[in-house]
Amino acid sequence: MHRFILWLKNLFKKDIMLSLSLLVAVISLFITPPSKELLTDINWRTLATLFMLLSVLEGFKSENIFAPIIRRTKNFSSLKTLTIFFVFCVFFSSMFVTNDVSLIIFVPLTIILFRAAGKEKYILPVLTFENIAAIRGSLLMPFGSPQNLFLYAKSGISTADFILMMLPLWIFSVFLLYLFISILYLRDHGKSENNQIMIFGNAQENQESEVSESDRKLHHKRRIMYLLLFVIVVASIVSRTRYYPLVLALVTLTLLIGDRKILIKTDYVLLLTFLCFFTFSSSICRHPAISAFLSESVAGHEYVWSILLSQVISNVPASIVLYPFSTDLRALLYGLDSAGLCSIIGSLASVINLRLYAREYPGKSFAFIKTFTWISLVFFAIVVLPQLWLILYCQR
């Protein structure tokens, strides 16, 4: 019992968002006593879909599905080219594997390669660019981030309309990210450190060549399995099939047979965090005074509300709280998908990025936050008004 309590204590200390979500969920139950309606208010479809995505994408990491792409890094002769490669790998992959997973895949390798090149002074700005890329790349797809997935499922908007709505922000972010990278290397001119990078690339290949033939075949079968499962999950999201429980059963059964250890590695903390915030949102919506205040305040001001509230509870729970009171999906999406540019708290992906950096550089979290904040705020300052203009223009 003592060990279990100690484990729980360490878990909540490590996962701040889980602690916050559990706290607000418990408080909300005192504000509005729980009832049977609470079970129907929880979006079980979103939780099921998120579970399937997290499990399959954990398999992507386990089987190193992105290895063929990563091996190309040994051919780059300049740091600018290497930076562009990693930043846009995060940008494009985040559309399909979610923004947090893309950071988990590429951030550790970025740190390793820049260390090997003897250019650690560039790690902080490059990781910030990757963070921005994860936030802005993922916004194009309904399943690019948890808040997009939730709003897509609740709103009933078509996939094509969703993509068209987000496309201007996505395209502008491509050019802006390239501009930021170019400015970083204006003085250095991307001088080659090819020898160090080549050594790492060859070492990686030698390590992979030591894998036995039987293990190689097993990994190949699992990679095919995870790619097929990913296609099935995405198809269930886009089609909005009412048979999603069958899809959930299929994915779970396949993983139990094909690679059951993945079910242990799945991020259940994120699922529990979502469940807590669903509980919080339901209780808030059912309280007459709070519901009346939000109904009067949020509608017509979704853009500002989503950005500001996300700085307090992050954009994922903010989407759950604000959606019932929102009348403008575009403004809500634009705000939530930009909130992560203002502060670390604004996006769960940013918190994950900070955790990855702190693991490699203990005691230097403040340096990360400082660099992240000023670069991201500059990016935010450039995009915030054009996005507002687009919202107002589309309302006409």
TIMARKE-751903 format. One record per residue (C-alpha): residue number from 0; z negated, x negated, y negated. Coordinates in steps of 0.02 Angstrom, whole numbers, plus 32768, in hexadecimal, padded with zeros to 4 digits. Example, Ala and Ser with C-alpha at 12.3 -4.5 7.8 and 13.67 -1.06 7.14 Angstrom:
# residues 2
atom num:0; pz:7E7A; px:7D99; py:80E1
atom num:1; pz:7E9B; px:7D54; py:8035
***
This chain:
# residues 396
atom num:0; pz:8000; px:8000; py:8000
atom num:1; pz:7FD3; px:7F72; py:7F8A
atom num:2; pz:807B; px:7F1D; py:7FAB
atom num:3; pz:80D7; px:7FC0; py:7F89
atom num:4; pz:807E; px:7FD7; py:7EE1
atom num:5; pz:80A4; px:7F21; py:7EB4
atom num:6; pz:815B; px:7F3C; py:7EE3
atom num:7; pz:8164; px:7FD7; py:7E74
atom num:8; pz:8112; px:7F7A; py:7DE5
atom num:9; pz:8190; px:7EEB; py:7DF0
atom num:10; pz:8220; px:7F68; py:7DFE
atom num:11; pz:81F0; px:7FC4; py:7D5F
atom num:12; pz:81CF; px:7F21; py:7D04
atom num:13; pz:827B; px:7EE1; py:7D35
atom num:14; pz:82DB; px:7F83; py:7D14
atom num:15; pz:82AD; px:7FBD; py:7C66
atom num:16; pz:8329; px:804D; py:7C69
atom num:17; pz:82DB; px:8092; py:7D08
atom num:18; pz:822E; px:8089; py:7CB9
atom num:19; pz:826C; px:80E0; py:7C1C
atom num:20; pz:82CA; px:8167; py:7C7C
atom num:21; pz:8235; px:818D; py:7CEC
atom num:22; pz:81C1; px:8194; py:7C56
atom num:23; pz:822C; px:820E; py:7BF4
atom num:24; pz:8249; px:8277; py:7C90
atom num:25; pz:818E; px:8289; py:7CAF
atom num:26; pz:816D; px:82B0; py:7BF6
atom num:27; pz:81F9; px:8332; py:7BF3
atom num:28; pz:81AB; px:838D; py:7C88
atom num:29; pz:810E; px:83A7; py:7C1F
atom num:30; pz:8178; px:83E6; py:7B8E
atom num:31; pz:81D5; px:8461; py:7BFE
atom num:32; pz:817E; px:8485; py:7CA5
atom num:33; pz:81F0; px:846A; py:7D3B
atom num:34; pz:8245; px:8500; py:7D8B
atom num:35; pz:82C6; px:8522; py:7E12
atom num:36; pz:834E; px:851C; py:7D8B
atom num:37; pz:832E; px:8461; py:7D7C
atom num:38; pz:8380; px:8443; py:7E26
atom num:39; pz:841E; px:849F; py:7DF0
atom num:40; pz:8423; px:8446; py:7D47
atom num:41; pz:842D; px:839B; py:7D99
atom num:42; pz:84E2; px:8366; py:7DAA
atom num:43; pz:84E1; px:833C; py:7E63
atom num:44; pz:859E; px:8321; py:7E64
atom num:45; pz:858F; px:8294; py:7DE4
atom num:46; pz:8501; px:8245; py:7E48
atom num:47; pz:8566; px:8250; py:7EEA
atom num:48; pz:8600; px:8206; py:7E97
atom num:49; pz:859B; px:817B; py:7E48
atom num:50; pz:854C; px:8152; py:7EF0
atom num:51; pz:85F8; px:8145; py:7F42
atom num:52; pz:863D; px:80D8; py:7EB6
atom num:53; pz:85A5; px:8065; py:7EB4
atom num:54; pz:85A8; px:8050; py:7F72
atom num:55; pz:8663; px:802C; py:7F7C
atom num:56; pz:865E; px:7FB5; py:7EE9
atom num:57; pz:85CB; px:7F5A; py:7F37
atom num:58; pz:8641; px:7F40; py:7FC9
atom num:59; pz:86C3; px:7EF9; py:7F4F
atom num:60; pz:8644; px:7E76; py:7F1A
atom num:61; pz:8609; px:7E52; py:7FCC
atom num:62; pz:86B9; px:7E37; py:800D
atom num:63; pz:86EF; px:7DD5; py:7F72
atom num:64; pz:8788; px:7E42; py:7F5A
atom num:65; pz:87AC; px:7DF1; py:7EB2
atom num:66; pz:87B5; px:7D42; py:7EFE
atom num:67; pz:8876; px:7D35; py:7EF2
atom num:68; pz:886B; px:7D58; py:7E37
atom num:69; pz:87DA; px:7CE1; py:7E1B
atom num:70; pz:8834; px:7C52; py:7E75
atom num:71; pz:88B7; px:7C53; py:7DEC
atom num:72; pz:8838; px:7C07; py:7D74
atom num:73; pz:8857; px:7B59; py:7DBB
atom num:74; pz:8906; px:7B5B; py:7D6F
atom num:75; pz:88CC; px:7B72; py:7CBB
atom num:76; pz:88D0; px:7AD9; py:7C4C
atom num:77; pz:8879; px:7B1B; py:7BB0
atom num:78; pz:87D6; px:7B73; py:7B8D
atom num:79; pz:882E; px:7BF4; py:7B22
atom num:80; pz:889F; px:7C23; py:7BB5
atom num:81; pz:8808; px:7C28; py:7C28
atom num:82; pz:87AA; px:7C96; py:7BAE
atom num:83; pz:883C; px:7D0E; py:7B9A
atom num:84; pz:884A; px:7D18; py:7C57
atom num:85; pz:8793; px:7D43; py:7C74
atom num:86; pz:8781; px:7DB9; py:7BE0
atom num:87; pz:8819; px:7E1F; py:7C10
atom num:88; pz:87EB; px:7E1B; py:7CC9
atom num:89; pz:874B; px:7E73; py:7C93
atom num:90; pz:87AC; px:7EE4; py:7C1D
atom num:91; pz:882B; px:7F22; py:7C9D
atom num:92; pz:87BA; px:7F23; py:7D37
atom num:93; pz:8733; px:7F86; py:7CDC
atom num:94; pz:87A9; px:801B; py:7CD5
atom num:95; pz:87A1; px:802A; py:7D92
atom num:96; pz:8701; px:7FD7; py:7DCF
atom num:97; pz:8692; px:800D; py:7D3B
atom num:98; pz:8659; px:7F9E; py:7CAC
atom num:99; pz:85B7; px:7F60; py:7CFA
atom num:100; pz:860A; px:7F2D; py:7D9F
atom num:101; pz:8694; px:7ECD; py:7D45
atom num:102; pz:860E; px:7E69; py:7CE8
atom num:103; pz:85AE; px:7E47; py:7D89
atom num:104; pz:864F; px:7E02; py:7DD6
atom num:105; pz:868F; px:7D95; py:7D48
atom num:106; pz:85F9; px:7D5F; py:7CDE
atom num:107; pz:85A9; px:7CE9; py:7D60
atom num:108; pz:8651; px:7C94; py:7D81
atom num:109; pz:866E; px:7C81; py:7CC6
atom num:110; pz:85C9; px:7C25; py:7CB5
atom num:111; pz:85F1; px:7BB4; py:7D49
atom num:112; pz:869F; px:7B84; py:7D0A
atom num:113; pz:866A; px:7B63; py:7C56
atom num:114; pz:85DC; px:7AF7; py:7C96
atom num:115; pz:8659; px:7A98; py:7D02
atom num:116; pz:86C8; px:7A7F; py:7C69
atom num:117; pz:8635; px:7A3C; py:7C04
atom num:118; pz:864C; px:7AC6; py:7B82
atom num:119; pz:85A9; px:7B26; py:7B8D
atom num:120; pz:85AA; px:7B40; py:7AD0
atom num:121; pz:8631; px:7BC4; py:7AEC
atom num:122; pz:85D5; px:7C25; py:7B73
atom num:123; pz:8577; px:7C9B; py:7AFF
atom num:124; pz:860D; px:7CD4; py:7A97
atom num:125; pz:867B; px:7CE2; py:7B33
atom num:126; pz:85F8; px:7D4C; py:7B8C
atom num:127; pz:85EF; px:7DB9; py:7AF1
atom num:128; pz:86AC; px:7DCE; py:7AF4
atom num:129; pz:869F; px:7DFF; py:7BAC
atom num:130; pz:8617; px:7E7D; py:7B7F
atom num:131; pz:8686; px:7ECA; py:7AF9
atom num:132; pz:8718; px:7EC8; py:7B74
atom num:133; pz:86B0; px:7F27; py:7BF6
atom num:134; pz:867D; px:7FAA; py:7B77
atom num:135; pz:8729; px:7FC2; py:7B29
atom num:136; pz:8793; px:7FAC; py:7BC6
atom num:137; pz:8730; px:802A; py:7C2C
atom num:138; pz:8742; px:80B5; py:7BAB
atom num:139; pz:87F6; px:80DB; py:7BDD
atom num:140; pz:87CD; px:8123; py:7C88
atom num:141; pz:875B; px:81B5; py:7CB7
atom num:142; pz:8706; px:8148; py:7D3A
atom num:143; pz:86FD; px:80AA; py:7CCF
atom num:144; pz:8647; px:80C8; py:7CA0
atom num:145; pz:85BB; px:813D; py:7CD7
atom num:146; pz:85BE; px:819F; py:7C33
atom num:147; pz:867A; px:81B8; py:7C3F
atom num:148; pz:8668; px:81F3; py:7CF3
atom num:149; pz:85E1; px:8270; py:7CC1
atom num:150; pz:863F; px:82B6; py:7C2A
atom num:151; pz:86E3; px:82BE; py:7C8A
atom num:152; pz:8691; px:8321; py:7D15
atom num:153; pz:8636; px:8398; py:7C9F
atom num:154; pz:86C0; px:83B7; py:7C20
atom num:155; pz:874E; px:83E3; py:7C98
atom num:156; pz:87CB; px:837E; py:7C30
atom num:157; pz:8865; px:8344; py:7C90
atom num:158; pz:8879; px:828C; py:7CBD
atom num:159; pz:8917; px:827D; py:7C54
atom num:160; pz:88C5; px:82CA; py:7BBB
atom num:161; pz:882D; px:825A; py:7BD1
atom num:162; pz:8898; px:81BD; py:7BD7
atom num:163; pz:8902; px:81F3; py:7B42
atom num:164; pz:8864; px:8214; py:7ADE
atom num:165; pz:881F; px:8166; py:7AFF
atom num:166; pz:88C3; px:8105; py:7AFB
atom num:167; pz:88C3; px:80DA; py:7A3E
atom num:168; pz:8816; px:808C; py:7A4C
atom num:169; pz:8849; px:802B; py:7AE7
atom num:170; pz:88E9; px:7FE5; py:7A9C
atom num:171; pz:8895; px:7FB3; py:79F9
atom num:172; pz:880C; px:7F5A; py:7A5C
atom num:173; pz:888E; px:7EEF; py:7AB8
atom num:174; pz:88D1; px:7EA6; py:7A16
atom num:175; pz:8824; px:7E95; py:79C7
atom num:176; pz:87DD; px:7E37; py:7A5D
atom num:177; pz:8870; px:7DBF; py:7A5C
atom num:178; pz:8853; px:7DA1; py:79A2
atom num:179; pz:879A; px:7D7D; py:79BD
atom num:180; pz:87C3; px:7CFF; py:7A48
atom num:181; pz:8846; px:7CA9; py:79DD
atom num:182; pz:87CA; px:7C96; py:794D
atom num:183; pz:8749; px:7C48; py:79C3
atom num:184; pz:87C2; px:7BBC; py:79F5
atom num:185; pz:8812; px:7B9B; py:794C
atom num:186; pz:87B6; px:7AF5; py:7936
atom num:187; pz:87B4; px:7ABF; py:79EB
atom num:188; pz:886C; px:7AEB; py:7A0C
atom num:189; pz:883F; px:7B0C; py:7AC3
atom num:190; pz:883C; px:7A55; py:7AF9
atom num:191; pz:8857; px:7A3E; py:7BB3
atom num:192; pz:87C6; px:7A23; py:7C2A
atom num:193; pz:8837; px:7A3D; py:7CC0
atom num:194; pz:87E8; px:79BA; py:7D32
atom num:195; pz:873E; px:7A10; py:7D37
atom num:196; pz:878C; px:7ABA; py:7D57
atom num:197; pz:87FE; px:7A76; py:7DDE
atom num:198; pz:876A; px:7A29; py:7E38
atom num:199; pz:8712; px:7AD1; py:7E3C
atom num:200; pz:87AF; px:7B2A; py:7E77
atom num:201; pz:87CB; px:7AAE; py:7F06
atom num:202; pz:8715; px:7AB9; py:7F39
atom num:203; pz:8723; px:7B75; py:7F43
atom num:204; pz:87BE; px:7B6A; py:7FAF
atom num:205; pz:876B; px:7AEA; py:8024
atom num:206; pz:86D5; px:7B5D; py:8037
atom num:207; pz:8745; px:7BEF; py:8065
atom num:208; pz:87A8; px:7B86; py:80E2
atom num:209; pz:8707; px:7B6A; py:8146
atom num:210; pz:86FC; px:7C23; py:8172
atom num:211; pz:8725; px:7C43; py:822A
atom num:212; pz:87BF; px:7CA4; py:825E
atom num:213; pz:8756; px:7D35; py:82A3
atom num:214; pz:86F3; px:7D43; py:8201
atom num:215; pz:8794; px:7D3D; py:819D
atom num:216; pz:87DB; px:7DD0; py:8200
atom num:217; pz:8739; px:7E32; py:81EA
atom num:218; pz:873C; px:7E15; py:812D
atom num:219; pz:87F3; px:7E4A; py:8128
atom num:220; pz:87CC; px:7EEE; py:8182
atom num:221; pz:8739; px:7F11; py:810E
atom num:222; pz:87A1; px:7EEF; py:8073
atom num:223; pz:8823; px:7F6D; py:80AE
atom num:224; pz:8796; px:7FE9; py:80D4
atom num:225; pz:874C; px:7FD8; py:8025
atom num:226; pz:87F4; px:7FE6; py:7FCF
atom num:227; pz:881B; px:8086; py:802F
atom num:228; pz:876E; px:80CE; py:800A
atom num:229; pz:8786; px:80A5; py:7F52
atom num:230; pz:882C; px:8103; py:7F4F
atom num:231; pz:87D8; px:8199; py:7FA4
atom num:232; pz:8747; px:819B; py:7F29
atom num:233; pz:87B9; px:818D; py:7E91
atom num:234; pz:8828; px:8217; py:7ED7
atom num:235; pz:8790; px:8288; py:7EEB
atom num:236; pz:875E; px:8266; py:7E36
atom num:237; pz:880A; px:8286; py:7DEC
atom num:238; pz:882E; px:8320; py:7E57
atom num:239; pz:877F; px:8367; py:7E38
atom num:240; pz:8780; px:83A5; py:7EEB
atom num:241; pz:86F8; px:8421; py:7F17
atom num:242; pz:86ED; px:83CC; py:7FC0
atom num:243; pz:8697; px:8332; py:7F77
atom num:244; pz:8605; px:8345; py:7FF5
atom num:245; pz:8684; px:8324; py:807F
atom num:246; pz:86C2; px:828A; py:8021
atom num:247; pz:860E; px:8251; py:800E
atom num:248; pz:85F2; px:8268; py:80C8
atom num:249; pz:8692; px:8209; py:80F1
atom num:250; pz:8666; px:8175; py:8082
atom num:251; pz:85B3; px:816D; py:80C1
atom num:252; pz:85E6; px:8178; py:8179
atom num:253; pz:866E; px:80F4; py:8162
atom num:254; pz:85F2; px:807D; py:8113
atom num:255; pz:8571; px:809D; py:819C
atom num:256; pz:85F2; px:806E; py:821F
atom num:257; pz:8653; px:7FE6; py:81C2
atom num:258; pz:85D2; px:7F8B; py:8156
atom num:259; pz:8527; px:7FDE; py:8152
atom num:260; pz:84D3; px:7F52; py:80F1
atom num:261; pz:8530; px:7F8C; py:8056
atom num:262; pz:84CA; px:802D; py:8058
atom num:263; pz:842F; px:7FC3; py:8041
atom num:264; pz:847B; px:7F61; py:7FB0
atom num:265; pz:84B7; px:7FFB; py:7F51
atom num:266; pz:8469; px:800C; py:7EA4
atom num:267; pz:83F0; px:809B; py:7EC6
atom num:268; pz:8390; px:806C; py:7E29
atom num:269; pz:8423; px:80A6; py:7DBE
atom num:270; pz:842E; px:8147; py:7E24
atom num:271; pz:8374; px:8167; py:7E0C
atom num:272; pz:8386; px:8142; py:7D52
atom num:273; pz:8411; px:81C4; py:7D48
atom num:274; pz:83A6; px:8243; py:7DA6
atom num:275; pz:8316; px:8228; py:7D2D
atom num:276; pz:8385; px:8240; py:7C95
atom num:277; pz:83D2; px:82DD; py:7CE1
atom num:278; pz:8320; px:831F; py:7CF2
atom num:279; pz:82FA; px:82EF; py:7C3E
atom num:280; pz:839A; px:8340; py:7BFD
atom num:281; pz:837A; px:83E2; py:7C5D
atom num:282; pz:82C8; px:83F0; py:7C1C
atom num:283; pz:82FD; px:83CD; py:7B69
atom num:284; pz:838A; px:844D; py:7B70
atom num:285; pz:8313; px:84D3; py:7BB1
atom num:286; pz:8291; px:84B9; py:7B28
atom num:287; pz:82B9; px:8539; py:7AA0
atom num:288; pz:8283; px:84D4; py:7A07
atom num:289; pz:82D3; px:842F; py:7A3B
atom num:290; pz:836F; px:8487; py:7A79
atom num:291; pz:8380; px:84E4; py:79D2
atom num:292; pz:836C; px:8442; py:796F
atom num:293; pz:83EF; px:83E5; py:79D5
atom num:294; pz:8466; px:8479; py:79D0
atom num:295; pz:8460; px:8477; py:7912
atom num:296; pz:8463; px:83BB; py:78FE
atom num:297; pz:84DC; px:8377; py:7981
atom num:298; pz:8572; px:83EC; py:7974
atom num:299; pz:85EB; px:83A4; py:78F5
atom num:300; pz:858D; px:82FE; py:78EE
atom num:301; pz:85A7; px:82C1; py:79A1
atom num:302; pz:85EF; px:821A; py:796B
atom num:303; pz:8555; px:81E6; py:7907
atom num:304; pz:84D8; px:8233; py:797F
atom num:305; pz:8522; px:81DD; py:7A18
atom num:306; pz:8522; px:8131; py:79C4
atom num:307; pz:8471; px:813F; py:797F
atom num:308; pz:841E; px:818F; py:7A17
atom num:309; pz:846D; px:810C; py:7A89
atom num:310; pz:840F; px:8084; py:7A2A
atom num:311; pz:836D; px:80D6; py:7A64
atom num:312; pz:8392; px:810E; py:7B18
atom num:313; pz:843E; px:80BE; py:7B3C
atom num:314; pz:84E5; px:8117; py:7B45
atom num:315; pz:84DB; px:815C; py:7BF7
atom num:316; pz:843D; px:81C5; py:7BDD
atom num:317; pz:8479; px:81EF; py:7B2C
atom num:318; pz:8514; px:8240; py:7B78
atom num:319; pz:84A8; px:82AC; py:7BEA
atom num:320; pz:8437; px:82E3; py:7B5B
atom num:321; pz:84BF; px:8304; py:7ADA
atom num:322; pz:8549; px:8356; py:7B40
atom num:323; pz:84F9; px:8405; py:7B4B
atom num:324; pz:84F3; px:840B; py:7A8C
atom num:325; pz:859C; px:83BE; py:7A68
atom num:326; pz:8639; px:8419; py:7A31
atom num:327; pz:86AB; px:8382; py:7A1A
atom num:328; pz:86CA; px:831E; py:7AB8
atom num:329; pz:8735; px:829B; py:7A5E
atom num:330; pz:86AD; px:8273; py:79DF
atom num:331; pz:8629; px:826A; py:7A68
atom num:332; pz:8692; px:81F5; py:7AD4
atom num:333; pz:86C3; px:8186; py:7A42
atom num:334; pz:860E; px:8173; py:7A0E
atom num:335; pz:85C8; px:8153; py:7ABB
atom num:336; pz:8651; px:80D6; py:7AE6
atom num:337; pz:8631; px:8077; py:7A43
atom num:338; pz:8572; px:807C; py:7A44
atom num:339; pz:8567; px:7FE4; py:7AB5
atom num:340; pz:85B2; px:7F7A; py:7A29
atom num:341; pz:851C; px:7F95; py:79B7
atom num:342; pz:848F; px:7F4F; py:7A22
atom num:343; pz:845E; px:7F18; py:7AD0
atom num:344; pz:8408; px:7FBF; py:7AEF
atom num:345; pz:84A5; px:8020; py:7AC1
atom num:346; pz:84F4; px:8006; py:7B6D
atom num:347; pz:84AF; px:7FE8; py:7C1B
atom num:348; pz:853D; px:7F6B; py:7C36
atom num:349; pz:84F8; px:7EFF; py:7BA7
atom num:350; pz:844B; px:7F00; py:7BF6
atom num:351; pz:8498; px:7EC6; py:7C9A
atom num:352; pz:84F7; px:7E3B; py:7C40
atom num:353; pz:8457; px:7DFF; py:7BED
atom num:354; pz:8400; px:7DFE; py:7C97
atom num:355; pz:848D; px:7D95; py:7CE3
atom num:356; pz:8482; px:7D16; py:7C55
atom num:357; pz:83C3; px:7D0E; py:7C58
atom num:358; pz:83C9; px:7CE9; py:7D12
atom num:359; pz:842F; px:7C4B; py:7CEF
atom num:360; pz:83D8; px:7C1D; py:7C4B
atom num:361; pz:8320; px:7C53; py:7C56
atom num:362; pz:82CB; px:7C61; py:7BAD
atom num:363; pz:836D; px:7C6D; py:7B4B
atom num:364; pz:8380; px:7D2A; py:7B44
atom num:365; pz:8368; px:7D2C; py:7A87
atom num:366; pz:83FC; px:7CB6; py:7A71
atom num:367; pz:8467; px:7D2F; py:7AD6
atom num:368; pz:842C; px:7DC6; py:7A73
atom num:369; pz:844B; px:7D6D; py:79CD
atom num:370; pz:84FE; px:7D39; py:79F9
atom num:371; pz:8525; px:7DDF; py:7A4B
atom num:372; pz:84E3; px:7E44; py:79B8
atom num:373; pz:8543; px:7DF2; py:792B
atom num:374; pz:85EA; px:7DE6; py:7987
atom num:375; pz:85DF; px:7E97; py:79CC
atom num:376; pz:85AB; px:7EDE; py:7923
atom num:377; pz:8643; px:7E8F; py:78D1
atom num:378; pz:86B0; px:7EDF; py:7958
atom num:379; pz:8656; px:7F86; py:793E
atom num:380; pz:866D; px:7F7C; py:7881
atom num:381; pz:8728; px:7F69; py:7898
atom num:382; pz:873D; px:7FFB; py:7911
atom num:383; pz:86BC; px:807A; py:78D4
atom num:384; pz:871C; px:80C0; py:783E
atom num:385; pz:87CA; px:80C9; py:7890
atom num:386; pz:8778; px:8129; py:791F
atom num:387; pz:8726; px:81A0; py:78A5
atom num:388; pz:87CD; px:81BB; py:784E
atom num:389; pz:881D; px:81E0; py:78F6
atom num:390; pz:8796; px:8260; py:791E
atom num:391; pz:87AD; px:82B8; py:7877
atom num:392; pz:886B; px:82B0; py:7883
atom num:393; pz:886B; px:8301; py:7931
atom num:394; pz:87FA; px:838E; py:78F3
atom num:395; pz:8880; px:83C8; py:7877
***
